[in-house]
Amino acid sequence: MSKPEVSEAQALRRKITSVLLQGTRLKAGKTKKECAEALGVTVGVYSAYEAGRRDLSLPELEFLAHFLKVPIADFFENQERLVDEEPPLPREQVVELRQRIIGALLQKARTDKNMPHRDVAELLGVSPRTITQYEFGQRPIPLSSLQEVADALELPMSYFVDEGFGTLGEEELIRNQFARFSELPEDVRRFVINPSNISYIRVAQRLSDMTVGQLRNIAASLLDITY
């Protein structure tokens, strides 16, 4: 009996799943052998999954997601994004814009610390003119130099990292938010993801924005109602 042909769409989805699976495994620090043993298959079969030569079943994928400690939805949401073929980021424009932003941040940090151009130039072994070019975004700042300046200005590298602005920054922000969410106690995570608790979370947000005086007034009002 001949082997049924796989449509182009099926082949594409199989390949995308295999790429996502491999990336997730590597990020989790697991070997192919460990994943194969977790699934109860041979390393050869598991390798075929990651190479896109063989299809996983949904229960197998669910078990792997549990084993690799990632949400099963990651495989489908990321797959849809890849299948939709989002247009590539305009690399040159993004890099150029980020270069100018980093330069402006450097200039602000330097002036806040009252550090002259020449001191930064001497620290990095370059001319003061080069520092000016860095700060105006006319020349990219080497990563090692940026790290050295950050240390001298007593700043974390996160000060310069794009978090929350633009496509790259949004993705970085989401990753950081998910990492912080993962560190919350399990009971808190369960409370937050329960849709019926959204109203309580909204109230907590509004309370956190109030001054001490406003909170005292609310407390006094509650006491009046109670008694």
C-alpha positions in Angstrom: 0.0 0.0 0.0 1.5 3.3 -1.0 2.2 6.0 1.5 -0.4 8.8 1.5 0.8 12.1 0.1 1.2 15.0 2.5 -0.2 18.4 1.3 2.0 21.5 1.3 0.1 22.9 4.2 0.5 19.8 6.3 4.2 19.7 5.4 4.6 23.3 6.4 2.8 22.8 9.7 4.8 19.7 10.5 8.0 21.6 9.8 7.0 24.6 12.0 6.0 22.2 14.8 9.4 20.5 14.5 11.2 23.9 14.7 9.2 25.0 17.7 9.8 21.7 19.4 13.5 21.8 18.9 13.7 25.4 20.1 11.6 24.7 23.2 13.7 21.6 24.0 17.0 23.5 23.7 15.7 26.4 25.8 14.7 23.9 28.5 18.1 22.3 28.4 16.9 18.8 27.6 18.5 16.3 25.3 16.7 14.3 22.6 17.3 11.2 24.6 15.5 12.7 27.6 12.5 13.7 25.5 12.4 10.4 23.8 12.5 8.6 27.2 9.7 10.8 28.5 7.5 9.9 25.5 8.5 6.3 25.6 9.8 6.3 22.0 13.3 5.7 20.5 15.7 8.5 19.9 15.3 7.9 16.2 11.5 8.4 16.4 11.9 11.6 18.4 14.6 12.9 16.0 12.1 12.4 13.2 9.6 14.6 15.1 12.2 17.4 15.4 13.3 16.9 11.7 9.7 17.3 10.5 9.7 13.8 9.0 7.1 12.4 11.3 3.9 13.8 13.0 3.4 14.0 16.7 0.0 13.2 18.1 -1.7 15.9 20.3 -1.4 13.8 23.5 2.3 13.4 22.8 2.7 17.1 22.3 0.7 17.8 25.4 3.0 15.5 27.4 6.1 17.1 25.9 4.8 20.6 26.8 4.3 19.3 30.4 7.8 17.7 30.4 9.4 20.9 29.0 7.4 23.1 31.4 5.8 25.3 28.7 2.1 26.0 27.9 0.7 23.8 25.1 -0.7 27.0 23.5 2.8 28.2 22.8 3.0 25.6 20.0 -0.2 26.7 18.3 0.0 30.5 18.8 3.6 30.7 17.6 2.7 28.4 14.7 -0.1 30.7 13.6 2.2 33.6 13.6 4.7 31.8 11.5 2.1 30.4 9.0 0.7 33.9 8.6 4.2 35.0 7.4 4.4 38.3 9.2 6.5 40.8 7.2 10.1 41.0 8.4 11.1 43.9 10.6 12.8 46.7 8.7 16.2 45.8 10.2 18.1 48.9 9.1 15.5 51.3 10.3 15.1 49.5 13.6 18.9 49.3 14.2 19.3 53.0 13.3 16.5 54.1 15.6 17.8 52.0 18.5 21.3 53.4 17.9 20.0 57.0 18.3 18.0 56.1 21.4 21.0 54.3 23.1 23.2 57.4 22.2 20.6 59.7 23.8 20.4 57.5 26.9 24.2 57.5 27.2 24.4 61.3 26.9 21.7 61.7 29.6 23.4 59.3 32.0 26.7 60.9 31.4 25.5 64.4 32.0 23.5 63.3 35.1 26.8 61.9 36.5 28.7 65.1 35.5 31.1 62.9 33.5 32.9 64.8 30.7 33.3 63.5 27.2 37.0 63.2 27.7 36.6 60.9 30.7 34.4 58.5 28.8 36.8 58.7 25.8 39.8 57.9 28.0 37.9 55.0 29.6 37.1 53.4 26.3 40.4 54.4 24.6 38.8 56.4 21.8 38.6 60.1 20.9 36.1 62.5 22.4 34.7 63.0 18.8 33.9 59.2 18.8 31.9 59.6 22.0 30.0 62.5 20.4 29.2 60.2 17.4 28.0 57.5 19.7 25.7 59.9 21.5 24.2 61.3 18.3 23.6 57.9 16.9 26.1 58.5 14.1 28.1 55.5 15.0 27.2 52.2 16.7 28.5 51.7 20.2 30.3 48.3 20.6 28.6 46.1 23.2 31.7 45.7 25.3 32.2 49.5 25.3 28.6 50.1 26.3 28.9 47.6 29.1 32.1 49.3 30.3 30.4 52.7 30.3 27.4 51.3 32.1 29.6 50.0 34.9 31.4 53.3 35.1 28.1 55.1 35.4 26.8 52.5 37.9 23.9 51.6 35.6 22.5 48.1 34.7 22.5 47.2 31.1 18.7 47.0 31.3 18.9 50.9 31.3 19.8 50.7 27.6 17.7 47.6 26.6 14.6 48.2 24.5 11.7 47.1 26.7 8.2 47.9 25.6 8.9 50.2 22.6 8.6 48.8 19.1 8.2 45.2 18.0 11.5 44.0 19.5 10.8 45.8 22.8 7.3 44.5 23.0 8.5 40.9 22.7 11.2 41.5 25.3 8.6 43.0 27.6 6.2 40.1 27.3 9.1 37.6 28.0 10.1 39.5 31.1 6.5 39.8 32.3 6.0 36.1 31.8 9.2 35.3 33.7 8.1 37.5 36.6 4.6 36.0 36.6 6.2 32.5 36.7 8.0 33.5 39.9 4.7 34.3 41.7 3.4 31.8 44.3 1.2 29.2 42.7 -2.0 30.3 44.5 -1.4 33.9 43.3 -1.0 32.7 39.7 -4.2 30.7 39.9 -6.0 33.8 41.3 -4.7 36.1 38.5 -5.6 33.8 35.6 -9.1 33.2 36.8 -11.4 35.5 34.7 -13.9 35.9 37.5 -11.2 37.6 39.6 -10.5 40.4 37.1 -12.8 42.9 39.0 -10.8 42.3 42.2 -7.5 42.9 40.3 -9.0 46.2 38.9 -9.9 47.3 42.4 -6.4 46.5 43.6 -4.9 48.5 40.7 -7.0 51.6 41.6 -6.1 51.3 45.3 -2.4 51.1 44.4 -2.7 54.5 42.6 -4.3 56.3 45.6 -2.5 58.4 48.1 -2.3 57.4 51.8 -4.8 60.1 52.6 -7.3 58.8 50.1 -6.9 55.3 51.4 -7.5 56.5 55.0 -10.7 58.2 53.9 -11.9 55.0 52.3 -11.1 53.1 55.5 -13.0 55.7 57.6 -16.0 55.4 55.3 -16.0 51.7 55.6 -15.9 51.9 59.4 -18.8 54.3 59.3 -20.8 51.9 57.2 -19.9 49.0 59.4 -20.8 50.7 62.7 
